[in-house]
């Protein structure tokens, strides 16, 4: 594989992970701001934190696996 293609695939996956994180933040923030009760605020905040932590760690694992696959000399 060409190094340029390997880099392109890596950055596309990275961009998808970042965009999913931004999307989950925007959607959760739309629910957090109008929350009137403490339980709703706490619940939506915990959902946001959990979603972003999962996305961060699973995205990191995906990127590391992809890097390992691309750098293994796949031809």
FIZA-102244 format. One line per field, with one value per atom (N, C-alpha, C, O): residue number from 0; residue in one letter; x, y, z. Coordinates in nm, 3 decimals, m for minus. Each point is the difference from the previous one (the first is absolute). Layout:
<nodes>
seq = (NUM|...)
type = (A|...)
xx = (X|...)
yy = (Y|...)
zz = (Z|...)
</nodes>
This chain:
<nodes>
seq = (0|0|0|0|1|1|1|1|2|2|2|2|3|3|3|3|4|4|4|4|5|5|5|5|6|6|6|6|7|7|7|7|8|8|8|8|9|9|9|9|10|10|10|10|11|11|11|11|12|12|12|12|13|13|13|13|14|14|14|14|15|15|15|15|16|16|16|16|17|17|17|17|18|18|18|18|19|19|19|19|20|20|20|20|21|21|21|21|22|22|22|22|23|23|23|23|24|24|24|24|25|25|25|25|26|26|26|26|27|27|27|27|28|28|28|28|29|29|29|29|30|30|30|30|31|31|31|31|32|32|32|32|33|33|33|33|34|34|34|34|35|35|35|35|36|36|36|36|37|37|37|37|38|38|38|38|39|39|39|39|40|40|40|40|41|41|41|41|42|42|42|42|43|43|43|43|44|44|44|44|45|45|45|45|46|46|46|46|47|47|47|47|48|48|48|48|49|49|49|49|50|50|50|50|51|51|51|51|52|52|52|52|53|53|53|53|54|54|54|54|55|55|55|55|56|56|56|56|57|57|57|57|58|58|58|58|59|59|59|59|60|60|60|60|61|61|61|61|62|62|62|62|63|63|63|63|64|64|64|64|65|65|65|65|66|66|66|66|67|67|67|67|68|68|68|68|69|69|69|69|70|70|70|70|71|71|71|71|72|72|72|72|73|73|73|73|74|74|74|74)
type = (X|X|X|X|X|X|X|X|X|X|X|X|X|X|X|X|X|X|X|X|X|X|X|X|X|X|X|X|X|X|X|X|X|X|X|X|X|X|X|X|X|X|X|X|X|X|X|X|X|X|X|X|X|X|X|X|X|X|X|X|X|X|X|X|X|X|X|X|X|X|X|X|X|X|X|X|X|X|X|X|X|X|X|X|X|X|X|X|X|X|X|X|X|X|X|X|X|X|X|X|X|X|X|X|X|X|X|X|X|X|X|X|X|X|X|X|X|X|X|X|X|X|X|X|X|X|X|X|X|X|X|X|X|X|X|X|X|X|X|X|X|X|X|X|X|X|X|X|X|X|X|X|X|X|X|X|X|X|X|X|X|X|X|X|X|X|X|X|X|X|X|X|X|X|X|X|X|X|X|X|X|X|X|X|X|X|X|X|X|X|X|X|X|X|X|X|X|X|X|X|X|X|X|X|X|X|X|X|X|X|X|X|X|X|X|X|X|X|X|X|X|X|X|X|X|X|X|X|X|X|X|X|X|X|X|X|X|X|X|X|X|X|X|X|X|X|X|X|X|X|X|X|X|X|X|X|X|X|X|X|X|X|X|X|X|X|X|X|X|X|X|X|X|X|X|X|X|X|X|X|X|X|X|X|X|X|X|X|X|X|X|X|X|X|X|X|X|X|X|X)
xx = (0.084|m0.084|0.088|0.109|m0.157|0.073|m0.006|m0.104|0.213|m0.001|m0.105|m0.059|0.037|m0.102|m0.138|m0.080|0.051|m0.129|m0.017|m0.108|0.216|m0.005|m0.031|m0.082|0.149|m0.024|m0.141|m0.064|0.015|m0.135|m0.104|m0.094|0.110|m0.093|0.004|m0.104|0.224|0.014|m0.069|m0.071|0.091|m0.059|m0.151|m0.071|0.022|m0.145|m0.064|m0.102|0.161|m0.054|0.011|m0.093|0.203|0.016|m0.106|m0.057|0.030|m0.102|m0.139|m0.079|0.050|m0.131|m0.015|m0.106|0.211|m0.005|m0.020|m0.081|0.153|m0.012|m0.140|m0.060|0.008|m0.134|m0.108|m0.098|0.113|m0.097|0.004|m0.104|0.223|0.011|m0.066|m0.070|0.090|m0.062|m0.152|m0.073|0.027|m0.144|m0.065|m0.107|0.172|m0.058|m0.001|m0.092|0.193|0.002|m0.115|m0.071|0.053|m0.107|m0.138|m0.082|0.056|m0.131|m0.025|m0.110|0.210|m0.018|m0.012|m0.076|0.149|m0.006|m0.138|m0.047|m0.017|m0.136|m0.099|m0.102|0.130|m0.087|0.039|m0.085|0.213|0.048|m0.045|m0.045|0.055|m0.031|m0.144|m0.021|m0.080|m0.137|m0.045|m0.115|0.203|m0.038|m0.036|0.072|m0.187|m0.045|0.019|0.007|0.001|0.017|0.144|0.072|m0.033|0.136|0.024|0.109|m0.208|0.018|0.016|0.082|m0.158|0.014|0.137|0.065|m0.022|0.132|0.110|0.092|m0.103|0.099|m0.001|0.106|m0.223|m0.013|0.059|0.079|m0.116|0.053|0.150|0.071|m0.024|0.144|0.077|0.106|m0.159|0.065|m0.003|0.096|m0.205|m0.007|0.106|0.066|m0.051|0.100|0.141|0.081|m0.052|0.134|0.028|0.109|m0.206|0.018|0.019|0.089|m0.172|0.011|0.135|0.062|m0.016|0.128|0.118|0.101|m0.111|0.108|0.007|0.109|m0.225|m0.001|0.053|0.079|m0.122|0.047|0.150|0.069|m0.018|0.143|0.081|0.095|m0.133|0.078|m0.018|0.097|m0.219|m0.021|0.060|0.053|m0.061|0.063|0.152|0.064|m0.007|0.144|0.040|0.100|m0.179|0.027|m0.011|0.083|m0.184|m0.018|0.117|0.051|m0.009|0.112|0.131|0.080|m0.058|0.120|m0.002|0.101|m0.216|m0.012|0.019|0.067|m0.125|0.016|0.146|0.051|0.015|0.141|0.085|0.089|m0.118|0.073|m0.022|0.094|m0.218|m0.030|0.070|0.057|m0.062|0.061|0.151|0.064|m0.006|0.147|0.059|0.122|m0.206|0.050|0.055|0.045|m0.047|0.053|m0.104|0.032|m0.156|m0.108|0.023|0.016|m0.014|0.030|m0.109|0.009)
yy = (m0.119|0.119|0.125|0.002|0.097|0.125|0.069|m0.003|0.064|0.071|0.111|0.027|0.038|0.106|m0.058|0.060|m0.175|m0.065|m0.045|0.012|m0.064|m0.041|0.120|m0.009|0.120|0.121|0.051|0.045|m0.051|0.046|m0.083|0.055|m0.186|m0.088|0.030|0.008|0.009|0.030|0.131|0.007|0.097|0.129|0.003|0.077|m0.158|m0.009|m0.063|0.049|m0.156|m0.064|0.096|0.008|0.063|0.098|0.110|0.040|0.008|0.104|m0.051|0.073|m0.199|m0.057|m0.008|0.032|m0.073|m0.009|0.139|0.017|0.080|0.137|0.056|0.064|m0.086|0.049|m0.068|0.065|m0.193|m0.068|0.056|0.013|0.020|0.064|0.136|0.033|0.045|0.132|m0.012|0.075|m0.171|m0.020|m0.043|0.050|m0.141|m0.043|0.115|0.012|0.073|0.116|0.096|0.046|m0.017|0.094|m0.053|0.074|m0.202|m0.058|m0.006|0.030|m0.067|m0.006|0.139|0.021|0.074|0.136|0.062|0.082|m0.122|0.049|m0.049|0.065|m0.178|m0.052|0.050|0.013|0.015|0.044|0.142|0.028|0.062|0.141|0.024|0.073|m0.132|0.028|m0.085|0.010|m0.094|m0.085|0.087|0.093|m0.125|0.079|m0.072|0.065|m0.197|m0.073|m0.047|m0.016|m0.005|m0.044|m0.141|m0.030|m0.056|m0.137|m0.004|m0.076|0.156|0.005|0.054|m0.052|0.155|0.058|m0.101|m0.015|m0.054|m0.100|m0.117|m0.048|0.004|m0.113|0.033|m0.077|0.191|0.039|0.027|m0.029|0.083|0.023|m0.131|m0.013|m0.084|m0.130|m0.073|m0.068|0.083|m0.059|0.063|m0.070|0.202|0.069|m0.046|m0.028|0.021|m0.042|m0.143|m0.030|m0.058|m0.140|m0.017|m0.072|0.140|m0.012|0.049|m0.063|0.175|0.054|m0.083|m0.013|m0.045|m0.087|m0.127|m0.044|m0.015|m0.119|0.031|m0.076|0.187|0.039|0.026|m0.036|0.098|0.028|m0.129|m0.018|m0.072|m0.121|m0.098|m0.060|0.043|m0.088|0.059|m0.073|0.205|0.065|m0.014|m0.022|0.035|m0.019|m0.143|m0.023|m0.073|m0.140|m0.026|m0.070|0.126|m0.015|0.061|m0.060|0.179|0.065|m0.076|m0.010|m0.044|m0.079|m0.129|m0.040|m0.024|m0.122|0.031|m0.075|0.184|0.040|0.033|m0.036|0.105|0.034|m0.127|m0.012|m0.083|m0.126|m0.075|m0.056|0.055|m0.067|0.067|m0.068|0.200|0.072|m0.003|0.003|m0.010|0.001|m0.141|m0.015|m0.087|m0.137|m0.042|m0.113|0.201|m0.033|m0.060|m0.080|0.116|m0.050|0.047|0.119|m0.212|0.036|m0.046|0.021)
zz = (0.000|0.000|0.000|0.057|m0.120|m0.002|0.136|0.066|m0.024|0.128|0.005|0.105|m0.217|m0.004|0.025|0.071|m0.129|0.020|0.145|0.057|0.003|0.140|0.090|0.091|m0.118|0.079|m0.019|0.095|m0.216|m0.030|0.074|0.058|m0.058|0.073|0.148|0.065|m0.010|0.142|0.036|0.100|m0.180|0.031|m0.023|0.065|m0.157|m0.018|0.123|0.048|0.002|0.121|0.119|0.081|m0.070|0.106|m0.009|0.101|m0.221|m0.020|0.037|0.059|m0.092|0.035|0.152|0.053|0.017|0.146|0.061|0.092|m0.142|0.052|m0.028|0.087|m0.207|m0.034|0.084|0.039|m0.012|0.087|0.142|0.064|m0.016|0.132|0.002|0.096|m0.199|m0.007|m0.011|0.064|m0.146|m0.016|0.132|0.035|0.038|0.127|0.101|0.081|m0.085|0.088|m0.034|0.090|m0.218|m0.040|0.038|0.054|m0.081|0.030|0.150|0.045|0.033|0.145|0.058|0.095|m0.149|0.051|m0.025|0.079|m0.189|m0.027|0.104|0.024|0.039|0.104|0.139|0.087|m0.068|0.132|0.029|0.111|m0.208|0.024|0.046|0.096|m0.162|0.046|0.119|0.042|0.013|0.114|0.119|0.036|0.025|0.115|0.132|0.105|m0.107|0.124|0.013|m0.098|0.221|0.028|m0.053|m0.049|0.057|m0.048|m0.152|m0.051|m0.020|m0.146|m0.038|m0.091|0.159|m0.026|0.027|m0.080|0.192|0.035|m0.098|m0.040|0.002|m0.092|m0.137|m0.054|m0.002|m0.131|0.004|m0.096|0.207|0.014|0.006|m0.061|0.135|0.007|m0.135|m0.036|m0.038|m0.134|m0.090|m0.076|0.084|m0.081|0.036|m0.089|0.217|0.044|m0.043|m0.049|0.069|m0.037|m0.150|m0.044|m0.034|m0.146|m0.049|m0.085|0.137|m0.046|0.049|m0.070|0.190|0.048|m0.084|m0.039|0.010|m0.085|m0.139|m0.056|0.002|m0.132|0.000|m0.095|0.200|0.009|0.007|m0.076|0.167|0.018|m0.116|m0.046|m0.002|m0.114|m0.128|m0.083|0.069|m0.114|0.004|m0.102|0.221|0.015|m0.033|m0.068|0.115|m0.030|m0.151|m0.057|m0.004|m0.145|m0.076|m0.095|0.135|m0.069|0.020|m0.093|0.213|0.023|m0.082|m0.057|0.052|m0.082|m0.148|m0.071|0.027|m0.139|m0.031|m0.106|0.197|m0.019|m0.007|m0.084|0.173|0.000|m0.131|m0.057|0.009|m0.125|m0.119|m0.086|0.083|m0.113|0.003|m0.105|0.225|0.007|m0.004|0.003|m0.011|m0.001|m0.135|m0.016|m0.079|m0.131|m0.090|m0.089|0.110|m0.083|m0.143|m0.025|m0.068|m0.139|m0.092|m0.121)
</nodes>
